[in-house]
Amino acid sequence: MKSSVYELENLIDGFKLSCQTEGKSPRTIEWYSSFLSRFVCFLKFKEFPTDIGMLGKNHVKAFILYLQTEVKTPFNHKPLSSSSVQGYVRTLKVFFAWATREDYIQSNPMTKIPVTKSRAKVINTFSPEQIVKISSACQDGANAIRDIAMLLLMLDCGLRVSELVNLKVEDVNLAEGYVKISAGKGNKDQMVPIGSFVQKMIWKYLNHSRPQPMTEKIARLFLSGDGLPLTRNGV
């Protein structure tokens, strides 16, 4: 093998392909890629080796310390949360475990490096007043019915945005009052009940507001104004 094969950037590409064949979600692979790219950038900035065979525990520990003490969040410029640092450490553990299984390294530098503990956070739900204010923001415009249907569906079912945009028309059963979430958390399909008011808004959207899909192959429930599937950024 050429030495370039052992460069992290090359191995990360192979790792991503492996994740795809294992059925990991696109979002998970996106996280892995982002976290590993930051690790590579850190190594280059510090002039540390990027050949996987030359990396050791000290390089990994230096990166974790950098995350804990120097990296700031882009919006409020506060230090990374312990859960964010934990995400990086878990990603490195998964990556180096893969590299060990594939015989790119003999000794895993993540061995005995603990996953940093994160403080449990209580996430407050929206108050009735907040829900009214959010709903009021969806009352105007050509997409008002669609937007209020999406908002209430997420509130009613606790859907992630990625689950919302992947809903197909056939996934909605208004007669029996549920939506099918395909390959949700844990890679399992779920039947999630929806309330009568949400059923009413989805029915109204389907019958009065949903644009004609741009092609017959488009089966997604929520569409943009030009008949294309709505994206996460669109939501």
Buried (B, 14 or more C-beta within 10 A) or exposed (E): EEEEEBBBEBBBEBBBEBBEEEEBBEEEBEBBBEBBEBBBEBBEEEEBBBBBEEBEBEBBEBBBEBBBEEBEEEEEEEBBEBEBBBBBBBBBBBBBEBBBEEEBBEEBBBEEBEBBEEEEEEEEEEEEEEBEEBBEEBEEEEBBBBBBBBBBBBBBBEBBBBBBBBBBBEBBEBEEBBBBBBEBEEEEEBEBEBBEEBBEBBEBBBEEBBBEBEEEEBEBBBBBEEEBBBEEEEB
